[in-house]
Amino acid sequence: MSPETRPMLLSCCLLAALLPLEIRGRGGEGTAACYSGSRGEGCDPPVADAKGGDEASLLQATRGGHSGGSVVAADGRGCAEGGAWPCHGSGGGSGGGAKKPHILYILADDYGWGNFGPHRRGPCHPTDWECRQGKAEVNTPVLDELVDEGILLERHYSYKICGPSRNSLQSGRLGVHVNMVNAPATTMNRKDPISGYAGMPRNMTGMGQKMKDRGYRTHIVGKWDVGMATPQHTPQGRGYDTWMGYFLFANDYWTKGNTFTATGELDNCLNTFTDYFLTNETYRGGVRDDRLLFCPNTSRPEIDPLCYEEAAFKQRALDIIRNHNVRDKQHPLFLLYSSHLVHTPLQVPESYLKEIDVLVKKRGGKPFSSEHRRSYAAMTLYLDRAVGEMVAALKAKSMYEDTLIVFHADNGGPVYLPGSANNWPLKGSKYNDFEGGVRTNAFLSGGFVPKRNRGTKHHGIISIADWYGTLCVIGGGTEEECLSDPSAEEANSWIQEQNSLFPNNTLPLLPSVDSVVQWPFILNGSNGRPGPLHLTNASLLEWPYKLVIGVQPFSSYQGPLYPNCSTIKGLRDGQGPLESTLTVFDSEVPLYTSQQQLEQLEQQEDCGDGCLYNVEVDPTEHRDLAGCPKHAKILARMQAKLAFLSRDNFEPDRGTSALKACEVQFFNGGYYGPFHKIEGYYSPVEPVDDPAKKKEIEFAATPFGEQFTINRMEQISPLLLKQSEAQDDCLYCPN
């Protein structure tokens, strides 16, 4: 019996325990860094040479890892005779002659729990048309089949927003130990040459490098969002042989620009440049293929116009699979497909909108009542089809039986508009610490999964940081190799020396690797993380209890159909859910005029010193146990533990947006990319000659210009709010 179906035992909090497990609320359709005597630019810690053009020397960060992470006991626990996890005395792994699998790693963006087919398989009451309609609208047959042939990971946790989650994945650290903010990619602090940038610190070893050191051919396609300030911050600097994708957390699917509609932000470069980049052994710079850049008509009916960004990503992934040398057994494939889908902006070829309508009708559903829900469903269908094509390519290449597929989302779905995801029946959204924000869709599949484990569910706790060590060990590394980071250790030695020389300007030490090797626990069905898991800056999971503190935005329950006409009406009546600020340079411009309006727009819930839930018996977090005398000791212990762990939160001064970043983008042809320590980095291109735009950006970089721009955005914020409230359309009013 799964945790979700175990009977709820009545506690002292009888009233709370008697609350129904699935309250739909407004979500229902019918309801409403060298020491040179000084610190600063030109004074760097030890890193690999960033110059040179050959693949072996190109922009590789120093290798290795920092010790201190959790490990699996070296006694063979979880090993399986004749299975995918051989019984080596060292505790498992693909070393000792075992075959290393190809790895296809699919990272979905902002993918809602309730938008995933396997989470819609429960029965519907005959009179519950919303439940039946929701089933009809979620069309993920490929993902469904992969789950049936693999292992559904029911307790996979990430950070509550994308940047920290992706930094966690690439570094093997928990989000709180690598990056807890979505800082502008152009950010730089000249006083900290290691961590004074957006994203992952320069001297942390990346996942790509770990896999490359195991002999893998490493490729990434799609979103990065792990930093771009220096060549060491790029995918290639983190060990990936090739990359095609974008640096920021979103861009426009059609224009590839950093548009305001894509990000909701105005950066210090005034969103001027194209965010579409390519790196391989011969080229480093912006994507310059006109077929991928320009669309004559963004509503064209073709199934896959290559100018649609996700179509280009999919084609790139297919080319990588088809061109992989399967005869070279010492160098298997590691492909990270970091999809843009289903992150905003909600853009998809018209043919997919038409097809999702047809599929819903065939499954007995009614037309979509929300335009945004329809777009999100069509984008989900596109993601499913893309995964299907990659699986087919692996099978055609006779690689599938030796492939491990890892699939998960980077965080919970955004339920605010225009995000338009649905995490039903979980509570909350991206940006908060409830299950809807941090518990993600996840599964393993492919021929490498042992037959006895196929078609099963795994209920053990897994962190997004765990894949760093897990895949490294599966790829042939020892736990000592995979859970250590000599590069970070070397940097820490430099930091300690600098701090002793400059005690008035201390730099933070780099945290150790937090990754847990999960493969044996997954195969034997046990929990690899029985101790406290520091989920975010405001939440702690210590199975089966979870503590959430502070004000939590977007804390609603959605219901089977979301968004819908009721939520659209509520949005237009000023009740949210809607992001309440705009990011302008390094400042936040509020869209609200009062605290009450803020609370309404964000649909806030204040947990104060702590909301406490037993998420084993109450996965939807309806029953706050914080007020129960029976749970007082548990609450106090977890509050103390969270406060203790939070003392080690990694919060370096990342600096402010740098004008230098914009100047370099003009030089490199008008594309976002590295802007510091770039000598010899970019492939030669014709610079952008736009004196007027340069002057505009230079003016905005002055104190007066920055304040002028912020003031202007504040003046038009009421208009922007109204436009935001009217962006979704109620297509019809259901009976």
C-alpha positions, 0 to 999 in steps of 0.5 A: 500500500502506498503512503498516499493510501494508508489510513490517516490515524487520528491525532490529538488534532482531531479537527485537522485530521478530519479535514478532507484530503482533497480540498479543491478551493478556487482551483475547481472549475466551478469554484471561485580567484594569484595573490598580488598584494591586493584582492580584485580583478587580475587576482585569481585562485588556481584554475585551469588555463582558459586559453587555447583551442583544442578540446583537451585544453579548452576552458576546463575547470580544474578537476576533482571534487571536495570530500565530505558528502554522504556515502553508501556503506562499502559493504555491497548493500543494495548490490544485485547478483547479475543485475545492473548494480554488480556486487563489488566489495567496494559497495557497488558501481560499474567499476571492476569490468562492469559495462557502463551504460549510455545515459540520457538525462532529460530535465523538464522545466517547470513541469507540474505534478498534475500535468504528468500522466502517471499522476492522473491514473487514479479513478474518477467518481462517475459524477466528477467531470473535472477529474475525467476532463483533467485525464483527457487533457493530459496526454503523455503516452511516451512518458507513461510507457517509460514509467511502466517500463521503469521506476517511478520516483515518488519522493524526488525533491529539488529546490523551489526555483530553477537556478538553485536546482540546476546549480545543485544538479551540476555541483552535487551540492544542495541548493543551500550550499551552492546558490539560493537566488536567481541572480542576473547572469551579468552579475559580478563582484570583483572582490570575490574571483571564485563565488562573486558571480551568478550561478555555480562558483568557478572552482566547483567541479561540474557533473559534466567533468565527473562523467568526462573523467569516467570516459563519457562523451558528454553533451548538453542541449538546452537551458543552462542557468548555472552561470555565464560570467567566465568561460569556466562557468559555461557548460564547456567549462564544466566538462561538456564536449558540446552544447547548444542552448541558452544561458538565462532562465528563459528566452523567447522560443521564436526569437531567442531573445531575452524578451520581457514576456519571457523573463519578466525582467529588464537586465542592465543590457536592456534585454538587447541581445540574443540568448542562443549559444553553441560550443564544440571543439571548433566554435564558441559563440552565438548560433548563427544558422538563419534556419534556427534563428528566424521564423517568417510566421510564428503561427505557421502550421508545420509540425516542427519548424526548426526556428521553434527553439525546442525543435532545434534542441530536439534535432540536435539531440537526435544528431548526437545520438545518431552520430555517437560511435557505438563501437567505442565501448570505452566512451559511452554517451552522456546526453543531458537534454535540458528542455525549455519546455514547459517554462514560459513563455507559453509558445508552441507551433499552431499544429500542436494546439490543434492536435491537443484539441483533437486528442482531448475530444477523442478521449471524451473531453470538452474543449479547453476553458482556458487558453493558457491551460490549452497552451501548457497541454500542447507544450507538454505533448510536444515534450512527450513527442520529443522524448519519444523521438530520442527513445526511437533513435536510441533503439534504431542505433541499438543503444537502448538496451544499454541506456539509463534514462533519467527524467525529472523536473527542476522544481514544481510547476508555477501556478501563477499566471502566466506559468499556468501549471497544475500541481494537483493534488499537491499544495502550492507552487514553484517559489514556495516550500510546500510539496507542489514547489519542491516535490517533482515528477521523476522516473528512471527507465531504459534497458539498463534498469533491471527487469525485476525493478521495472514497473515499480515505484520507489518511495525513498527520498532523493535529492536533485543533488544525488544524481551527481554522485549516483551517475558518476558511480554508475559510470565507473567511478569509486565513491571516493572519486565521485563524492570528492572535489579536489578543485574546491579543496584547492580553492578553499586553501587559497581562500583561507590564505586570502582571508588571513591576509585580508580579515576585513573582507573575508570570502566564503569557503566552498561547501563540500559535496552533498550527493548521496549515491542512490542507485543501490537504495533505488534497486532494493527499495530502501530510503537513501536519505533517512536523516534531515534533508535541508530542502531550501532556506525555509524548509526541512524534511526529516521523514516523515515530517516536514517543516516549512517556515515563513511567508509562502507565496502561491500556497493554493490548491489547484484542483483537477482543472487549472487554470480555469474561468474561475481563476481567470476571473479571480485574477482580473478581480485582483485576487491573483495568483500573479508575480508581484514584482518586476526585476529591473537591473538589480532592483525589484519594482513592485506591482502592488501598492499595499501589503494587502494587495501583495498578499492577495496577488501572491495568495500567501500563507504565513507559516511563521516559526513553522508549519509541520506536516507528516507528508507520509500520511498527509502528502497534500499538506492539509493538516498542520501539526504545529499546534498539536501538543503531541508533536511539540517536541518534533516541531522544536527539534526540527526548528532547531535543526533547520536553524543549525543547518542554516548557519552553513547556507552559502550566501556569497556577495555575488555583486551587481550587474556589470556594464562590461557584460553588455560591452562584450555582447556587442563584441561577440556578435550580439549574443549573451555569453561570458564577459570576464577572463575571455581572452582567446575564448570567442570564435571570430565574428563581426561585432555589432555596430549600434552606437545608439543602443550602446549609448542607451545601455551606458546611460542606464548604467549610470546612477542617474540612468538606473534610477530613471529606468526604475522610476519609469518602470514604477510609473507604468507598473499599474498598466503592466499589472492590468495587462498581466491580469488580462493575459489568459482568456476564458474560452467558454463557461462550462456548465 
